[in-house]
């Protein structure tokens, strides 16, 4: 039986972007043993994926930071006797670990420093690709492709029940409609202003009379509390109180999800939730929603080259999106 190791990237959105390629690998190799080398903070996204046999946690900054830690990880890899590694990560150290683990076939994108470590070196495309296509381009190079570009985030029944319990405690019945607003983002330039989110919550409450949930990671609690204060308590704050799987279920059941370009936005897309995605300095063509879901992308600023990674203090690109823009997009998506 073939044994395949997949080296995953480190961000939530990127992990979801790799799932169409993982599904294609499984379809091509139905009897293979497939493992993913993944950062511990991302395990929720893949631990119930039916196409994966095992997750191998790799934490280069803590557990495997030292040479000894890396050697112990290499020892663990050797025990599985993998014959193929497909690296979705451009890291030199990770492909070196695969090499030292005795994996004979090593597939990944070409970089000058690590090209000697790859047996199948894939040339990057000259023009930028959406990240789903970017990862699939690696598997295409070895004859593995798919027409199914939908993200896969499998949710067990236990998480469905716990998410339903959260909703029930907030007074949401099985047939009740509600909105989800996820105001966080992994850097400030990608965040729509909190004042706009506060006004959006008030306007949604007044127009639709539905409950609104503020969601996000534990680190976003201060942001969500400020939005609650400015909106006069127009929403229910569950920021930092859900697992990623519970968040996925809540988003799946929502009337509409509003979110910045972020991991939670892509979680909403993975669940086919109607989603309004707010974009500023990043490119929807590269990291936007993808697949067959129901979504609308709002991006209004056109005076800068996108994607833009410059240090910016005024965040004009996100401020260019108005509350009226978002309300109009919500109206369009709810009337379909």
ABEGO torsion letter per residue (X at the ends): XBBBBBBBBABAAAAAAAAAAAAAAAAABAABBBBBBBBAAAAAAAAABAABABBBBBBAABAAABAAAAAAAAAAAAAAGBABBBBABABAAAAAAAAAAGBABBBBBBBAAAAAABABBBBBBABBBBAAAAAAAAAAAAGBBBABABBBBBBBAAAAAAAAAAAAAAGBBAABBBBBBBABBABAAABBBAAAAAAAAAAAAAAAGBBBBBBEBAAAAAAAAAAAAAAGGABBBABGABBAAAAAAAAAABABBBBBBBAAAAAAAAAGBBBBBBBBABBAAAABBBEABBBBBBBABAABBOBBABBBAAGAAAAABBAAAAAAAAAAAAAX
